[in-house]
Amino acid sequence: MIDPTARELTDRVFFGATVTLADEDARRTPTASSESTKRTSRAGASRGSLRSRAPLLKRQEGEQFTFKAPGGDQLLEIVRVEYLPID
């Protein structure tokens, strides 16, 4: 188990990060419903987590990337990277 709060402060995404993402709609018209928050994890099995192979690792706040989703490509932006205690 990785303790996210033990990580040195960084705006890059590593294991245990809680990441807030915005999609294309959020950048045009910012609303709370256009953002989602995910926690990276090695297992990626829990709801709301992203697998370690997710295209987020080592990216940083403000970076945009294309996510290959089953319904088609999505342009996402990393709004915030936090290392919060595990609930």
C-alpha positions in Angstrom: 0.0 0.0 0.0 1.3 3.4 -0.9 0.7 6.3 1.5 -0.1 9.2 -0.8 0.6 11.8 1.9 4.2 10.6 2.3 5.0 11.7 -1.3 7.1 14.7 -1.8 5.0 17.7 -3.2 4.7 17.5 -6.9 2.2 18.5 -9.6 3.0 15.3 -11.5 0.8 12.1 -11.4 2.3 9.1 -9.7 0.7 6.1 -7.9 -1.7 7.3 -5.2 -2.5 10.6 -6.8 -6.0 12.0 -6.8 -6.5 13.6 -10.2 -9.2 16.1 -11.3 -9.8 15.9 -15.0 -11.8 18.2 -17.3 -13.2 17.2 -20.7 -13.6 19.4 -23.8 -17.0 20.7 -22.5 -15.5 21.9 -19.2 -12.9 24.0 -21.0 -15.5 25.7 -23.1 -18.1 26.2 -20.3 -16.6 25.4 -16.8 -19.1 23.5 -14.6 -18.7 21.1 -11.8 -20.4 18.4 -13.8 -17.8 18.6 -16.6 -15.0 17.6 -14.2 -14.3 14.2 -12.7 -11.9 13.1 -9.9 -10.0 9.8 -10.0 -7.4 8.2 -7.8 -4.6 6.3 -9.5 -3.7 2.9 -8.0 -1.7 -0.1 -8.9 -4.7 -2.4 -8.7 -7.2 -0.1 -10.3 -9.9 -2.4 -9.0 -11.8 0.0 -6.8 -14.5 2.2 -8.2 -13.3 5.6 -9.2 -9.7 4.4 -9.7 -7.6 4.4 -12.8 -5.3 1.4 -13.6 -1.6 2.0 -13.4 -1.4 1.7 -17.2 -3.7 4.8 -17.6 -2.2 7.5 -19.7 -2.0 9.8 -16.6 1.2 8.7 -15.0 4.0 11.3 -15.0 1.7 13.9 -16.6 1.3 17.2 -14.8 -1.3 19.8 -14.0 -2.5 21.8 -17.0 -1.4 19.1 -19.5 -3.9 17.9 -22.1 -4.0 14.4 -23.6 -6.2 12.2 -25.7 -7.8 9.3 -23.9 -8.8 6.3 -26.1 -12.3 5.5 -24.7 -14.6 2.7 -25.9 -17.0 5.4 -27.2 -14.3 7.3 -29.0 -11.3 9.5 -28.3 -11.7 12.2 -25.6 -9.5 15.2 -25.1 -8.9 15.6 -21.3 -7.0 18.2 -19.3 -5.4 17.6 -15.9 -6.9 20.3 -13.7 -5.5 19.3 -10.3 -3.1 16.7 -8.8 -3.4 16.0 -5.1 -2.0 13.4 -2.7 -4.8 12.9 -0.2 -5.0 10.4 2.7 -6.6 7.1 1.9 -10.1 6.9 3.4 
